[in-house]
Amino acid sequence: MQARIHTVAFQGLEVKTVTVQVLMASGLPAFTIVGLPDKSVAESRERVRAALTSLGVGLPPKRITVNLAPADLPKEGAHYDLPIALGILSAMGIIPTDELEEFLVLGELSLDGGCQAVNGVLPAAVEAVAQEKNLICPRSSGTEATWAGDLEILAPASLLALINHFKGSQVLSRPPAGEMQITEKAPRMEDIKGQESAKRALEVAAAGGHNLLMSGPPGSGKSMLAARLPGILPPLDASEALEVSMVASISGHIKEGNITRSRPFRDPHHSASVAAMVGGGRGAAPGEVSLAHLGVLFLDELPEFSRQVLESLRQPVETGKAVVARANAHVSYPARVQLIAAMNPCRCGHVDDAAQACARAPKCAFEYRSKISGPMLDRIDLFVEVPAVSALDLTLPKPKETTEIIASRVARARQIQKERFDAMDLAKPVRTNAETEGELLEQIATPDAAGQRLLQDAVGQLNLSARGYHRILKVARTLADLEDVPDVGRVHIAEAIGYRRSLAGRAA
């Protein structure tokens, strides 16, 4: 009496096929799960036993062995309940084994036999399509699975409904298709009075996907500016929305099976740990940098984050990938984020105001900034000072530059970049100027003679590193795209250099 059911295991966003092998043999009654299960998988034994009992199906007095193959692959999560239960029912002859052969199965069981939602249904459905298989998942996760494409989806509310379906006494219809969520209205750029240079830097950052650091006293509007960045970013296209939703599915953030085309905006507190920021913990879950994939990661009060957390962000910010190392595996998550950070010039925030500065000024400013390492600052493209807003600025009428006007310029610059990179034969896809490097960067951002001379002078005067040199080229290319001109000129290089001057001594 044997049965085989196919399910999945997750290593980051990578989906591994797992075969649930059930053997019922003569011997002392026992129920054993082998194949490197973690605690939640080992507890499946009791949940499956209780669920079957609630349906009036008693386990036979035999030695039941459940093997999760391959045996050397770690198995984590409660989604093995349903495949194990179906394997036992198939071995008992209640459900035909051949009808389950074409399905990937995942789902958690409650003690009364109900099917509970699990994480990772969307990546599992995508894998099922790749293997030309179908999917069985809980009803509450069925809508999420429909985003994977054309496949048969059985989404029962209970184990009994699934048994009745295979026996022909009940028909499970395909779950309803998911809906694209309506994006909540983002804060408006025209609500910010003054701060024209900071708004210009924010537009440049949005147009090219560049990292940005804002420095200024408390109350100058740094957090307000950052909160308005999603409103001027272009929406996710279909493939990008699927990428973002797969990360959200693994972490359990998809609600009611609906996804959105708005870009993620994550703003973790400065007390966040390394595991919370880059991933790890139980099940090597994705961190904030991966949950912000293709969106914005906003770090307010940057020096208040621990040094270990900031240094752990260096690799994801540079490579667009977060790697969580484990003794038996390396799990990677996508992390192509736009890092937006804000900081006060010192701990009290008033180093430039003699009337409000603390007694330790200006030494406190140097100590405060020294919490951020040079290599971390070197990965930031734009530095902008955000001065205190004057009383006169607050009495002025709302600016005429609305969110829609700025967003249209950003969208046009992004479209120029897309057309440029699509026309090239690139080994890996590139979406924005911020992602370019090496020969590709030189090909698209080589300045004219006057711009080259200015850049060479800046390298010597500002003591720029090679990375700082390339960051200026990337920003200059974005500035040219905002003006819709094909070549990078001296004026673009000059503005790009200006965005590195405020912290050039530390950033270069």
Order of alpha helices (4+ residues) and beta strands (2+ residues): beta-beta-beta-alpha-alpha-beta-alpha-alpha-beta-beta-beta-alpha-beta-alpha-beta-alpha-alpha-beta-alpha-alpha-alpha-beta-alpha-alpha-beta-alpha-alpha-beta-beta-beta-alpha-alpha-beta-alpha-alpha-alpha-alpha-alpha-alpha-alpha
